[in-house]
Amino acid sequence: MVTVFRMVFFTNIFFFILFYLPLRRQLEKMNRLKLPAGIHTFERIRTEGCVYVGKTKYLVDIIDGVNVCFLARPRRFGKSLTASTFEALSSGRRELFEGLYAEEFRNLAIPTSFAKSPGDVDEFVKVANRLLAKIPYDDFSGGEELTEKNKLIFLEKICRNTILSFLHGCGLNVFAEMHTNKGRSDLVFSHIENPTVWVVEIKIASKRQSARKIAQEALQKIKDNNYAEPFEDAICIGLAIKEEKGLITEWEVFPEELKIKP
C-alpha cells in the first residue's frame, strides 16, 4: 500500500514539474502581453509585446504551393496584417519570426542585405551572378539571326529583366529605364530600410571586347548622362557581362571604396 502511494505521489510530482510549471510560466508570460488593438503591422506586434496567434505556416504553404491567391475577406479580418507578414518574410526579417513556424523557412534568408548600409557591392554581384546562371540556355543563346550589336542589346535586356524581377520580388524599391535630362538608366533601386539609392548600368562584353573596358564605359555612362544626379550619395555601378559566360566578370563602382576586386 505504501509502495503504491509512493508511486502515485512521485508520478504526480513528475507530471507537475513536466507540464504544470512550463504551462504556468507560459501563462504568466501571456498575461504580460497586450492585445494588439488597432495594430496592423507584423513588426509592431512582434516587437511591442503583443499577443500573436502564429499562422505563418499557412503563409509558407501559400508561397510554396499557390500560384495565384485572392484574399476576399471582409474588413478587419487581417488582410493588412497578412500583407505585412508577407513583406517581413520577403525581407528576411528572421528575428521577427523567432519561435514561429516560418522561422526556418528557406526563403526567409532572401539575400537583399547587400542593399543595406553601407552597401555591399561584392555581395550584390554574387547574388546577380547566381540569378544569371539560372537563365535557360535557349533564352540566353537566342537572337542568332540578329546583328552582333542587336544581339548584345537582346542579351542585355534578358539580364536586366532577370535582375529587375528578382529585386521586385524581394520587396525592394526598383525602377527600370528611369529618365534623366540626358538618358535613362538600366536599374535604380533602394532597400526599404536604407534610403541610399543604387544606380546600375549593364553592358554585354562580346568575345572580342575587354570586360574591364566595358565596365568602365558603363560607369562612365552613368556619370555622363546624370543618372545619379537626382539622388543624394547614390552608389553607381557599371556591370560588364561576358557574352560567352553569361555572368558578370567585371564591375566598376563609384564611390571606389565600395569595390572589392573580382
C-alpha positions as CSV (number, residue, x, y, z in Angstrom):
1,M,0.0,0.0,0.0
2,V,2.8,2.4,0.9
3,T,4.6,1.5,-2.3
4,V,1.5,2.3,-4.4
5,F,1.1,5.6,-2.5
6,R,4.7,6.5,-3.2
7,M,4.4,5.7,-6.9
8,V,1.3,7.8,-7.2
9,F,2.9,10.6,-5.2
10,F,6.1,10.7,-7.3
11,T,4.1,10.3,-10.5
12,N,2.1,13.4,-9.6
13,I,5.3,15.3,-8.8
14,F,6.8,14.3,-12.1
15,F,3.8,15.5,-14.1
16,F,3.6,18.7,-12.1
17,I,7.2,19.5,-13.0
18,L,6.9,18.3,-16.6
19,F,3.6,20.0,-17.5
20,Y,2.3,22.5,-15.0
21,L,5.4,24.6,-14.3
22,P,6.1,25.3,-18.0
23,L,2.4,26.0,-18.6
24,R,2.3,28.4,-15.7
25,R,5.4,30.2,-16.9
26,Q,3.8,30.4,-20.4
27,L,0.5,31.8,-18.9
28,E,2.4,34.3,-16.8
29,K,4.2,35.5,-20.0
30,M,0.9,35.7,-21.9
31,N,-0.6,37.8,-19.0
32,R,2.2,40.3,-19.6
33,L,1.4,40.6,-23.3
34,K,-1.1,43.2,-24.5
35,L,-3.8,42.8,-27.2
36,P,-2.8,44.4,-30.5
37,A,-5.9,46.6,-30.8
38,G,-5.5,48.9,-33.8
39,I,-2.1,47.5,-34.8
40,H,-1.9,46.1,-38.3
41,T,1.8,45.6,-38.9
42,F,3.6,42.3,-38.1
43,E,6.7,44.1,-37.0
44,R,5.0,46.2,-34.3
45,I,3.1,43.2,-33.0
46,R,6.3,41.2,-32.6
47,T,8.4,44.0,-31.2
48,E,6.0,45.7,-28.9
49,G,5.0,42.8,-26.6
50,C,1.6,42.0,-28.2
51,V,-0.3,38.7,-28.3
52,Y,0.2,37.0,-31.7
53,V,-1.5,33.8,-32.8
54,G,1.0,32.2,-35.1
55,K,-0.4,31.4,-38.5
56,T,2.8,31.7,-40.5
57,K,2.5,28.0,-41.6
58,Y,-0.4,29.0,-43.8
59,L,1.7,31.8,-45.4
60,V,4.5,29.3,-46.1
61,D,2.0,26.9,-47.7
62,I,0.7,29.7,-49.9
63,I,4.3,30.6,-51.0
64,D,5.2,27.0,-51.7
65,G,2.1,25.8,-53.4
66,V,-0.2,28.6,-54.7
67,N,0.4,30.4,-58.0
68,V,-2.4,33.0,-57.6
69,C,-4.0,33.9,-54.3
70,F,-7.1,36.2,-54.0
71,L,-7.8,37.3,-50.4
72,A,-11.6,38.0,-50.4
73,R,-12.1,38.8,-46.7
74,P,-14.3,41.4,-45.1
75,R,-12.9,44.5,-43.3
76,R,-11.0,44.0,-40.1
77,F,-10.2,40.3,-40.9
78,G,-6.5,40.6,-41.1
79,K,-5.7,41.4,-44.7
80,S,-3.2,44.2,-43.8
81,L,-1.5,42.1,-41.2
82,T,-1.2,39.2,-43.7
83,A,0.3,41.5,-46.3
84,S,2.7,42.9,-43.6
85,T,3.8,39.4,-42.6
86,F,4.4,38.5,-46.3
87,E,6.6,41.6,-46.5
88,A,8.6,40.6,-43.4
89,L,9.1,37.1,-44.9
90,S,10.3,38.5,-48.2
91,S,12.6,41.0,-46.4
92,G,14.4,38.2,-44.5
93,R,13.5,39.6,-41.0
94,R,14.3,36.4,-39.3
95,E,14.3,38.0,-35.8
96,L,10.6,38.7,-36.1
97,F,9.8,35.0,-36.6
98,E,11.6,33.6,-33.6
99,G,9.6,30.7,-32.2
100,L,7.2,30.7,-35.1
101,Y,6.7,28.1,-37.8
102,A,8.3,30.3,-40.5
103,E,11.5,30.8,-38.6
104,E,13.3,28.1,-40.6
105,F,11.5,28.9,-43.9
106,R,14.2,28.7,-46.6
107,N,13.1,31.9,-48.3
108,L,13.4,33.9,-45.1
109,A,17.0,34.5,-45.9
110,I,16.4,36.2,-49.2
111,P,19.8,37.8,-50.0
112,T,18.9,41.5,-50.1
113,S,21.1,42.6,-47.2
114,F,23.6,43.9,-49.8
115,A,21.4,47.0,-50.3
116,K,21.6,47.9,-46.6
117,S,24.1,50.5,-45.3
118,P,26.9,50.9,-46.3
119,G,26.2,48.9,-49.4
120,D,27.9,45.5,-50.2
121,V,28.6,45.7,-53.9
122,D,30.5,42.4,-53.9
123,E,27.5,40.6,-52.4
124,F,25.2,42.2,-55.0
125,V,27.4,40.9,-57.8
126,K,27.4,37.4,-56.3
127,V,23.6,37.4,-56.0
128,A,23.2,38.7,-59.5
129,N,25.5,36.0,-60.9
130,R,23.5,33.3,-59.2
131,L,20.4,34.6,-60.9
132,L,22.1,34.9,-64.3
133,A,23.5,31.4,-64.1
134,K,19.9,30.1,-63.9
135,I,18.7,31.7,-67.2
136,P,17.8,28.8,-69.5
137,Y,20.4,28.2,-72.2
138,D,17.9,28.5,-75.0
139,D,17.0,32.0,-73.8
140,F,20.5,33.3,-73.4
141,S,21.7,31.8,-76.8
142,G,18.7,33.2,-78.7
143,G,18.8,36.0,-81.3
144,E,21.3,34.2,-83.6
145,E,19.6,35.9,-86.6
146,L,20.4,39.4,-85.2
147,T,23.3,41.5,-86.0
148,E,26.1,41.5,-83.4
149,K,25.1,44.9,-82.0
150,N,21.4,44.0,-81.7
151,K,22.2,40.6,-80.2
152,L,24.2,42.3,-77.4
153,I,21.2,44.6,-76.8
154,F,18.9,41.5,-76.7
155,L,21.1,39.7,-74.2
156,E,21.4,42.9,-72.1
157,K,17.6,43.1,-71.8
158,I,17.4,39.5,-70.7
159,C,20.0,40.0,-67.9
160,R,18.5,43.3,-66.8
161,N,14.9,42.0,-66.6
162,T,16.1,38.9,-64.7
163,I,17.7,41.1,-62.0
164,L,14.8,43.5,-62.1
165,S,12.2,40.8,-61.5
166,F,14.3,39.4,-58.6
167,L,14.6,42.8,-56.9
168,H,10.9,43.4,-57.3
169,G,10.1,40.1,-55.8
170,C,12.3,40.8,-52.8
171,G,10.3,43.9,-52.0
172,L,12.9,46.5,-52.9
173,N,12.0,49.8,-54.4
174,V,13.2,49.3,-58.0
175,F,12.7,51.1,-61.3
176,A,13.9,50.3,-64.9
177,E,14.5,52.9,-67.6
178,M,14.3,55.9,-65.2
179,H,14.7,59.0,-67.3
180,T,17.1,62.0,-66.7
181,N,17.7,65.0,-68.8
182,K,20.3,63.1,-70.9
183,G,19.0,59.5,-71.0
184,R,17.6,56.6,-69.0
185,S,19.3,54.2,-66.6
186,D,19.0,50.4,-66.7
187,L,18.2,50.0,-63.0
188,V,17.6,52.2,-60.0
189,F,16.8,50.6,-56.6
190,S,16.9,51.0,-52.9
191,H,16.3,48.9,-49.8
192,I,13.2,49.6,-47.7
193,E,15.5,50.0,-44.6
194,N,18.0,52.3,-46.3
195,P,17.4,55.4,-48.4
196,T,20.7,55.0,-50.3
197,V,19.9,54.6,-54.0
198,W,21.8,52.2,-56.3
199,V,22.1,53.2,-60.0
200,V,23.1,50.3,-62.2
201,E,24.2,50.2,-65.8
202,I,24.5,46.9,-67.6
203,K,26.5,46.1,-70.7
204,I,27.4,42.9,-72.5
205,A,31.0,42.4,-73.5
206,S,31.3,40.5,-76.7
207,K,34.0,37.8,-77.2
208,R,36.3,40.4,-78.8
209,Q,35.8,43.1,-76.2
210,S,37.6,43.7,-72.8
211,A,35.1,43.2,-70.0
212,R,37.1,45.7,-67.8
213,K,36.8,48.4,-70.5
214,I,33.1,47.7,-71.0
215,A,32.5,48.0,-67.2
216,Q,34.4,51.3,-67.2
217,E,32.2,52.5,-70.1
218,A,29.1,51.5,-68.2
219,L,30.1,53.5,-65.2
220,Q,31.1,56.5,-67.3
221,K,27.7,56.4,-69.0
222,I,26.0,56.8,-65.5
223,K,28.2,59.9,-64.9
224,D,27.9,61.4,-68.4
225,N,24.1,61.0,-68.5
226,N,23.4,62.3,-65.0
227,Y,21.7,59.0,-63.9
228,A,22.7,59.5,-60.3
229,E,22.2,63.3,-60.1
230,P,18.6,63.1,-58.8
231,F,19.8,61.2,-55.7
232,E,22.0,62.1,-52.8
233,D,25.1,60.0,-52.3
234,A,24.0,57.3,-54.8
235,I,26.0,54.1,-55.4
236,C,26.9,53.9,-59.1
237,I,27.8,50.5,-60.6
238,G,28.8,49.7,-64.2
239,L,28.4,45.9,-64.8
240,A,30.1,44.0,-67.7
241,I,28.6,40.6,-68.5
242,K,30.8,38.5,-70.7
243,E,28.8,37.1,-73.6
244,E,30.3,33.6,-73.7
245,K,30.0,33.2,-69.9
246,G,26.7,34.9,-69.3
247,L,28.0,36.2,-66.0
248,I,29.3,39.4,-64.5
249,T,33.0,39.2,-64.8
250,E,34.0,42.9,-64.2
251,W,32.4,45.8,-62.5
252,E,33.3,49.4,-61.7
253,V,31.9,51.3,-58.7
254,F,31.6,54.9,-57.6
255,P,32.4,55.6,-54.8
256,E,35.5,53.5,-55.4
257,E,36.0,52.4,-51.8
258,L,32.9,50.2,-52.1
259,K,34.5,48.0,-54.7
260,I,36.1,44.6,-53.9
261,K,38.2,43.3,-56.8
262,P,36.8,40.2,-58.6
